[in-house]
Amino acid sequence: MRQTPIQPSTERLMPARKTTGDAKPLKPRAPEVLTRRALNRALLARQMLLRRHALTAEEAIGRLGGMQSQAPNPPYIGLWSRLEGFRADALAGLMYERKVVRIALMRATIHLVTARDCLAWRPLLQPVIERGMRSSHGKRLGGADPAALAAVGRELVKEAPRTWEELADALGPRFPGADPAALAQAVRAWVPLVQVPPRGIWGEPGAARHTTTDVWLGRPLDADPSVDELVMRYLAAFGPVTVRDVQTWSGLTRLREVLDRLRPRLATFRDEGGAELFDLPDAPRPDADTPAPVRFLPEWDNMLLSHADRARIVADEHRASVFTINGQILGTILVDGFVTGTWKITRHRSAATLVITPFALLPSAKKTALEEEGARLLDWAAPEESEGAVRFLSG
């Protein structure tokens, strides 16, 4: 039974303590200032990059707040760098078992998330996905009625998972005057679509085919999702952060009111520029001098995409070397916790080479550590190659 809150008594039970005229009110305690290195170590801890963890791939994906998955293979590399004994077939199995899915979510980009997060987050991020579609394709829809287009598109992908091209070919004749490709993208915005295997399976090529979340997962989207919970999950994976950071990660706007509502449950800090930072009180915030091992991050890793101020992980002068002019985000190396170069695997006949391009000269001990870690990555990612080597282009 709901209890009526106890109201404070208006009766004074004790006389008020007298104060002298010299007494001064206590000043509020100034928030702790977190340096860039402190924010870096907190981020590494949340993203499981200070040590490898003994978690399942499903547990890790949930703890990471999902993984950017513009291309199929990067999440595999990301999990290899974070988990003890990770195997590619463990993630592939989760996809076939429908426990994790690939779907457009944060920033309207493809993410690998747990089924639970897919159903909870997709309705919250609907404005982001729709805004992105209208910006890119809205003028080419030819006045197509959104409800009618969504209904037709939903039935088409329920009949069978379809590629964008197949969906566009089926929609075009039904909505004359519109660009068929734009129609397919509008369906993606108005209907929650997941990509089905073999897309996203390591070593298995295949075009991206789509069906609805309810068909694939057998459950509807959450009817009453919580934006507060979404923000708390982000803090757990990427904090401490500013309001702008949360909005950059999610694509949502007007989140200041959400964080103000959550403020009694949060810890607050300041960065070196004076911006207010929010975090979970009990989340890990290691000492700024905590050692950080060398690590290889894959293309599109969310470590580089989830803050408005990315200086906690990559210096401004290096961003152009990582975020390319054609929209790609390269694989990167972490040395002492910060991005200090890029990497890629090249193949020629039966040989695979992991090529590392540092931004500056590296100490010999760090080069040795990168060479050893790179050799382990190469053995994992290209075990079928008869020869393999790690090569530095410079540094």
Disulfide bonds with the S-S distance in Angstrom:
none
